Amino acid sequence: MKAAADRTVPASAEAVSEILARCDRSGEKVTIAGGGTLAGMGYPPERVDVTLRTTGLTGMVANERADLVIAARAGTPLQDVATLLGAQSTVHLWRHGLAFAGATIEEVVELATALEAEAL
């Protein structure tokens, strides 16, 4: 057992794929983390060998204004999305303190999933 988890910050989807394949082959347990704004929420994993940080996966992939659709990489800070779309598009995120607290897209998806489960 390792004393501390490796912290890996891939910069591409291909790098993520390679890391996950390596970890799968070697039996390493992986946890995924964004900007750290949700650290400590939920039950901690029993074992973590590798922490895959999404902060290296940034940038907007698409912005289809007519369809009200955007696509952003998992580590894109919400501040970048808010700047692109304007404050009205992220006002609902402010209630949870995420829009300007260094949160990433991955963390918003995680929070939305948790809030949805809580509502059930």
C-alpha positions, 0 to 999 in steps of 0.5 A: 500500500502506498503512503500517499496517492500519486497525483496525476494531471493529464492534459488530454483525453488520450492521456486520461485513457492511458492512465486509466488503462495502466491503473486497470492493468496494475489493479490501482484504485483511481479517484477523480478530482477537479479544483478541490471545491467538493473535497471532503464531501461524501464517503471517502474511498477505502483506498486511493492509489492514484488521484486523477486531477481534471485541472489539466483538461481545460477549454471550451470545445463548442458554443452553440448559442442558437441551441443553448448548448456548450461543451467544455472539458472536465477541468474547465473552471466555471469562471471561464464558462461564466465569462463566456456566457454571462452572469445570467447563465450561471446564477443558479450555481451561485447558491452553491458557491461554485461559480467563482470559487475555483470549481470545475465542470467535473465538480458541478456535474458531481454536485448536480448528481448529489443534489438530484439523489438527495431530492429523490 
